[in-house]
Amino acid sequence: MTKVRFGVLSTAKIAKNALIPAIERAHNAEVVAVASESGKAKEFAAELGIPKHYESYIDLLNDPEIDAVYIPLPNQLHKQWAIEAAKHGKHVLCEKPAALTSQDVEEMVAVFKENNVIFMEAFMYQFHPQHNRVKEMITAGEIGDVKLIRLTFSFFLDLQSDNIRLNKDLGGGVLYDVGCYCIHASRLITGEEPVEVKATANIHQTHGVDLTVAGTLKFESGVIANFDCSFEQPFKESYEVVGTKGSIIAKHAFRPDNQAGNAVLVVNTEAGQREETVQGDQYKLQVEHFAESVLSNKLPMYSAEETIKNMRVIEQALAQVHH
């Protein structure tokens, strides 16, 4: 096998706009089928040139010519279908958050191990090389000792719409949707787990989902991460790492694909300010890494254990937000 053959469970926007094109760009993967339970599969497959379509997820999972599935379903459905895929012997690339609780993920992982399938949660942003560059600069001592990280990920959502992000039963809310990136990135940059988690939120009066969340994570080394995420603000996705001697701002921390993959890093030190542009196709890099893990039967760099750790922090924040 030289290419991992993907089936896609659902005709979600992210599949159409980001993941399916990325799988097509990847040198070691291809999309061979799509399934939809809302009757959209045939039209979707025709539009995107996907050879096969199924009217049910189970039918797709029963196809012996599919090696792996990509799951962009509503958050609430991730666990059920990831487990089902594993039982059918399919490797699983699942949208973030992998599930709604860390215990859910633990239960999923047990099934993945039992069925010897590879699983990865699709935090695509971490595959962009800009973050390694940030870590290089920190390690080289360019900004001194890191003391604070500020992270933000927001976009404006029509709160009158029937968007699934506003549906509590389907795992809606801004923390699950984009706040998870801020939490993930602060753990990625520090290489630590927080010892203290605080969060506060503006909750939708009728839907009961968190619309704007601000939180603080304190790490063992003393680094403090302040993050905010929102459905009530214009689009912004950046982080700033502040040290004793300077700072690094990642202007397009999570969605540099909106800038043709060009991530701009602004470095402020005693020597003055400079900008660096780091290029990368994060969705393609994610797919290639996952496919390589499948082809070589090696665990991905981003392990299920890391997914569980990230979920634990999200849970702690949610507990304070919806107390």
Residue, then its C-alpha position, 0 to 999 in steps of 0.5 A: m500500500t502506497k496511499v491510504r484510502f480515505g472514506v469521509l463520514s459526512t459532507a461537513k464544510i470543513a471536509k469540503n473546504a479543507l480536508i478533502p483538498a488536503i488529502e488530494r494534495a498529500h502524496n500518500a493519501e486519497v479520498v475514495a468515498v464519502a457517506s452522508e445520512s442526509g441524502k447529500a452524498k451523491e451530489f457531494a461526491a460528484e462535485l468533488g470527484i470522489p469515486k464512491h458515495y454511501e447513504s449511510y456511515i455503516d455502509l462506508l465502514n463496511d467497504p473493504e477498500i477503505d483504510a481510514v476514515y476522516i470524521p468531521l461530524p458534530n462533536q457529540l457524534h465523534k465518540q460513537w463513530a470513531i469507535e464504530a470505525a475502529k470496530h470495522g478495522k478503519h484507522v481514524l482521523c477525527e476532528k477536534p475535540a475528539a469527544l466531549t470528556s476525557q473519559d470518552v477519549e479513554e474509552m475510545v482509545a481502549v477500542f483503538k488499541e483492541n482493534n489495532v487501529i491508529f487514531m489521531e485528533a485533527f489539531m492541524y495547526q500544530f503541523h505548521p512549521q511556525h511553532n517549531r520556529v517559535k520553540e527554536m527561538i525560545t530555546a536559543g534564549e532570544i526572548g529570555d525566560v518565558k513568563l506569559i503567553r497570550l492566546t486568542f481565537s475568535f470569530f463572529l457567529d450569527l447567534q440567531s442561526d441554527n449553527i450546530r456550534l450553538n447546540k449544547d446537545l451536539g457539543g456546542g460552545v466556543l471552548y470546544d470549538v476554538g478555545c481548545y486551540c488556545i489550551h492546546a497551543s499553551r501546552l505545546i509551547t510550554g511542554e507542560e501541563p497546567v497546575e491551575v485552571k481558571a475560566t469565566a464566560n458569557i453564556h447564551q441565555t437560551h441555548g446555554v452554550d459558552l459564547t465568550v470565554a476568558g481563562t488563565l492557565k498556570f504551569e509548574s514552571g511559573v509560566i502563565a497563559n491567558f487565553d480568550c475565545s469568542f463567537e461574539q468578536p471579529f476574526k482573530e487567531s494569534y498568540e504572543v509569547v512574552g519572556t524576560k528579554g522580549s516577545i514573539i507574536a504568531k499573527h496567524a497562529f491557527r489558520p495560516d491557511n487563510q494567508a496561503g500558508n504564510a505565517v508571520l512571526v513578529v519578534n521583539t528583542e533588545a536588538g529591535q523588531r524583525e519579522e519572519t515568514v514561515q511557509g507551510d501547508q498545515y492540513k496537507l502536513q497533518v494528512e501526510h503525517f497521519a497517513e505515514s503513521v498508518l503506512s508504517n504502523k507507527l503511533p502519530m507524533y500527536s498521541a491519544e495520550e496528548t488528546i486526553k491531557n488536552m481534554r482534561v484541561i478543557e473539562q476543568a475550564l468548562a466546569q468553571v464556566h458552567h458551574 
